[in-house]
Amino acid sequence: MPRSLQQSNLHHQKALGKLPLGVSSNFRYWGENKTIYVDHARGSRLWDIDGNEYVDYRLGYGPGILGYADPRVDEAARKGMEVGGVFALSTKLEFDVAERISNMVPAAELVRFSNSGTEAVMAALRLARAHTGKDSHIIVEGGYHGMFDSVLWYADIDEWEPGMDDPPIEAEGEGIPSLIKKLTHFTPLNDSNYLEDLLKRHHQDIGAFLIEPIMGNSCSITANPEYVHAARELCDKYNVVMIVDEVKTGFRVARGGVQELMGFKADLCTFAKALGNGYPISAVAGREDIMRQIGDGVMHGGTYTCHSVTLAAAAKTLEILDETDALETIADYGSALQAGIHEILAARGIPHSFVGHPSMGGLIFDDPPPDNYRAWSSSDYSFYDKMAPELHDRGVLCEPDSREPLFISEAHAKDNSLAHTLRAFEQSVDVTLEKRAAKSKAKTRKSA
Ligand SMILES: Cc1ncc(COP(=O)(O)O)c(C=O)c1O
């Protein structure tokens, strides 16, 4: 029985009158009669304005690492409010949070804060250009790095088939200057020969290699540690700054992020999401010689950087992630979720695999899993796309687009959300299979 979205639909019509698409970020628009408006959220649960309750595996694209409205973090944020807001001056707490980050992530020798992942990646690219004197950068195919022109380009897999040359590179929409395309190179993940070839040909222009080793916007397709190490060496060889975008993986997949998991050090790295448990804060961090260019020619800053509320929330969030077993709890829940899903799919003979880290695992309808974005295109992702609305109807909120992983918070474990999730998953798989079978029967009848 589909849930009612009557109130959300009514509100959507009203919101369209004042807000483009009726929302404040394009990704929040899920289509006519499908766009959900939130009433409130607590722990691992979210309620929409129709009163539908969901176990949420989106967590706002990852920030809610401890769960929504975590009382420990919110209490700290309330104390931060008493500090007064923003002053166009710094507070002492910035040092403490920066020091904590450096202790958790060895590559983060120096730290600068901003408000969003986008701003952190923008700053990292600017630092790389300043450090190398080279304006171009490499993006890994399938990578998403924020809402600014330099990274709003993508490898168009829909226009590509195995055996063809490279996929065409397109802008993510209109209004992005085509001039910038000239500064952007692409490389498939896990192909160090391709990367080396690209660098051999263009290293005079390339100042940065931007990589998210667990691709949180492409199903968590994951770099092999050998590839990451080879890329590290190539960056050193060709004087290219290696920027590891840990906006999603940072303080989530390990205390030291993906760099700890894979045993390497970035030149620069970027953090956001889990850093503030949903309060808007981000950081660019890295090698002292590169970071010291801020203040020696490189501009960085912003009016709202290190608001006293967000900073206090980040200090508390990191303290919890660093000093308690929250990350282990999250990974254990993620592993149990994957084991449960595997049992359901295996019993029905559906090929599948998991990639990434259990705290942000990608479910792929293919086995073995793809090792780059090109290979993802031949997986049966339409099964996921069909199943997602069934999950929503049964109180499990996942991204409608299969390229987003399942994000886990500490609250999923505390709320005992697993049994409900797996029950909903099993029913959703069966309904999706039934609908598929009915559709192919109808097709056969039509063509007979
Ligand atoms: C890897 C990565 N980098 C950068 C960003 C941009 O962050 P924000 O949306 O906070 O600007 C995102 C957002 O999802 C991301 O996943």
The ligand as an ORCA input file, in Angstrom:
! r2SCAN-3c Opt
* xyz 0 1
  C      33.034     14.115     -2.061
  C      32.303     15.411     -1.976
  N      32.968     16.557     -2.116
  C      32.356     17.754     -2.041
  C      31.008     17.827     -1.807
  C      30.335     19.162     -1.705
  O      29.953     19.388     -0.386
  P      28.792     20.428     -0.044
  O      27.525     19.871     -0.548
  O      28.835     20.524      1.460
  O      29.160     21.712     -0.672
  C      30.270     16.652     -1.658
  C      28.819     16.704     -1.421
  O      28.113     15.732     -1.389
  C      30.929     15.410     -1.733
  O      30.275     14.261     -1.585
*
